[in-house]
Amino acid sequence: MYIEKQLFLIPIFLPPFVSSFSLTQNGRVGNPFATLSKFYGRVDAPLNQATEASVTEEVTKENEPKSRACIKRPKIHWTVPGMNLSYRDEETGKWFDSEGPRDSPAPNYWRQSMDEREYKKDMDVVEAALLCFDVDEQVTALEKRRTVRFPFKSRKILGTWAPILNAGEKVVYDDKPMSSNDGFIECSLLIEILRPGGPKYGEKHRYGTFFASLEEGEEVVIRSSDWSIDTTFRASKEQTVQLIGDACAGSFNSPIYLGSITYLSDYLLIQRREDGKIDLWMRACDSHLGI
């Protein structure tokens, strides 16, 4: 049961982030990690902006509040920044862009189509997981296309992640029906993977500026929004399975591991356990878009 409390009713031991929504000055929903770090003073570097995230308070039978986050699906990463997006009307066959009708597709339409296909393949797995379908076949197809050779050295591992499946079990709630990407996904925790000294960026190029790849042996911090996870790992070509959260983390039925990554993209992080069960994490920040 979720109970919204006015500020003057919150007990003294509760942190100030436990409200129905944490809004920034411009009215957008704020990053629960930023609020947590401001209250506890435990973060050494700025954390990534969570995607449309809010925090609610769960009051358990023992009256122990636990933070929950509501996120939206990640935004699509267009390879060519600012490219003119064009679409074809299925009924009339005519082409359109942001300025109106056009005679043909935009010059970068081939790249746009590729970006859309990659996004759809990843989000189809998320949708199947949210509907409690067996995602093994879809995940296997993604694993065969694995493009990141050393996940623990890739910049793509950095950012905020929302576990969707943990040991094959759905651990989120989706408030929208099938084929809708507008609803929030309610998570019991978010997982942040970051450099302890703050963001480090690679060289700027025509496609944008992104996090720099991790160096061999570089320390990386792993923290969760409920602080049940607070540990580190060392970047390496080798994948070493590490227990990062016990069964109490996020109130999951199984412990949380990080290690045997079989697929890593702008949008998803997938792991396989020894018994073949799937861990599916979805990106919950905009770090994949670059700056």
N, C-alpha and C positions, 0 to 999 in steps of 0.2 A: 504494500500500500504506500502511496506517495502522498505526503502531506506538505503543503506549502506553508511556511511559517513567516510571519512578519518579523522584521529585524529585532524589534524589542522583545519578541517572545523566544528568540534563539538563546539557548543556555550558553553560559560563558565559555564552556569547553568546546563549542562548535566553531570551526573556522568560518569566515564570512563568505565563502564561495557557495554555501549550500542554499541556494535560492533556485527558483524554477528556471530562470535564465540569467546568464552572466553577460550583460551587454556592454559593449564598448561605447565610447563617446559618440560615434557616428551611427549608433543604433544597431550595428551588426552584432551577432552573437559572438562572444569572446572566447578565447582559448582557456579551457579549464586548467591546463598546465601552467599558464602564466599566472593565473590567480593563486594556484597552489604554491608556486614558487615565491610569489610576493608575500604570502602569509607565513610560510615556513622558513623562507630564506635559505632553501636547500639547493637551489639551482645556480651553478657557476656561470652559465651562459644563457643567452636568450633562446627560448624554445620556439619551434616552428608554430605558425598559426594554424590551429586546427580548422578543418573545413566545416563551417556552419555548425560548430559544436556548442552545446550548452551543458550545464550540469544541474542535476536534480538531486534531491535528498531522499534516500530510502530509509524509512524508520522501521527497523526490525522489531521482533517481539521483545528483544532485550533492550530496545530503545537505543541501539547503536547505529548512528547514521553512516551510510556508505555513499560516496559520490558515484553518480552515473553520468554518462555522456551521451548526448544525442548528436549524431553526425549525418551528413549527406554523402552520397557517393562522390568520389573524387571527380574533379573537373578533367575534361579531356585535354591532353597535351598536344597542341598543334606544333608540329616540328618546325614550321616556318612561322615565326612570330608575326602577328599582324597581317597574315595573308588573307586575301579576299575570299570568303567562303561562298560557294555557289551551290544551289540545289535545283533539282529538276522536278517540276510538278508532275505527279504520276498520272493525273487526269488529262492535262493539256499537252504534256511533253515539253513545255516551255521552261527555259532556264531563268533563274532569279538569283540575285545577290542582295546585299544589304541596301543597295541603291535602287533596286527594282528589277524589271525584266532585262535580260541580256540575250544576245544572239547565240551564245555558246558557253560552255563551262569556263570558269576562271582559269588562268594559266597554271595555277598550282592545284587544280582539282584532283589530279592523280595522287598528289601527296596528301591532300585532304581525305581522299577515299581510303588510303592506307591507314592513316591515323584513326579514322572512324572504325575500320575493321578490327584493328588491334584493340581498341577500347571495348568494342562490342564483345569480342571473344573473352576478355577478362570479366566484364560485367555480367555476361551470361552465366559464368560460374558462380558469381555472387548471387544472382537471382535464383539459380537452382538451389543453392545452399539455404537461402532464406525461405524457400518453399519446401525445405526438408527433402528434396530429391537426392538421389544417389549421384554424387558429382564425380565419382571415380573415373568414369570414361572421359569426361570433359577435362579433368585435371591431367589425366595421362596424355591427352592430346597437347595440352600446354607444355607439359614436361618434355615432350619430344621436340618442341620448338625452343627449348631453353637457349637463351642468347647470352646470359651472364655466366661466364666461365668460373669466376671466383667471387661468389656472392658476398663473402666477408671482407672483400676489398673494394666492393662496388659502392659508388656514391648513392646508388638507389636504395641501399639498405637503411640509409639515414632518413629520419623523419618520424612522423607519428603514425602508428598503426592501430587498427581496431581488429581484434580477433573476432572472426565470424564463426569459424569452426575450431574447436579445440579437441583433439583426439577424435575427430569425426562427429563431435556433438555440437549442435547449434547453440551458441552462447549469446545471441543477440535477439532483439525483437524488432520486426519491421512492421510499421503501422500502415503500409499501403499495399493494395492488391497487386497481383501479377502485372507485369509490363508497365509499372509506374516507377519513375525515377525521382519523383518529387517528395517522397516521404522521408522522414527521419528514421535512422536506424539507432535503436537504443542499445548502448553498450555498458557493461558493468565495469569496464576499465579500458583505458587507452595505454598503449605502450610507446614510449619515446626512446629512439636510438639516436644518440648525438655525440659530438666531440665535446669533451669536458671543458676545453678552453674556448669554446664558441665556434661559430660557423667558419669554415675555411672554403674559399671558392677557387675554382679553376680559372683558366684564362678565358676572357670574354671572346666569343666568336659570333658569327652571323646568326646562329640559332639561339643565342642567349648565354647567360652565365649561370652555372650550376655548381653544386657542392663538388669539391675536389675529391678524387678517388682516395681511398684510405691507403696509407703506407703500411708495409709489412711490420707487424709488431705494434702499430699505433693503438693506443688505448681508446676504447669507446664505452660510453655510459649507456646503461639501459635502466629506465625508470618507468613506473606506471602512475596513472592518475590517482590511484588510491594509496600510493606509496608502499604497496605490498611487495613491489619489485624495485630494488635499488642495488644494482650490481654493475660489473664491467666485463668486457672481453677484449681480447687482442686481435686486431685485424690479421688475417692470415689466408694463404691460399688453401690451407687445409680447413675442413669443416669439423669442428669438435662440438659434439652435442653437449649443451650446458643447461642444467636446471636453473631457470631464472625465477620461478614462482611456484610455491606449493599449492595444494588444492584450495587453500584459503584465498588465494589471489583471485579477485573477481568472482568469488563464490563459485568457481568452476568445480566440476566433479573430478577433474584430472589435473595433475600438475602442468605447468607451462614450461615448455622447452624452447631453446633456440639452437639450431645446429644443422640438421640435415635438410637444408634448403634445396628444393628440386626445381623451383621456378621463382624468378624475381623480375618484376617489371616496374613500370611507372606506377602501376595500380595495385598489384598483388604481390604477396610473399606467401609461398606455399612450401610446407615441409611434410615429409613422410616419417612416421615413427617406425620403430622396428617391426611392429605388427601390421604395418601398412596403413594405419589410420592417418587421416589428413588433418593438418593444421592449416587453416586458411585465414590470412590476415589481409585486410583491405586498407589502403592508404587513407589517412584521415587528416591530411594537411596539403598545402599547395607547394611543397618544396620541389616536386617533380616539374613544376612549371618554370623554374628558374627565376632570375631577377633581371 
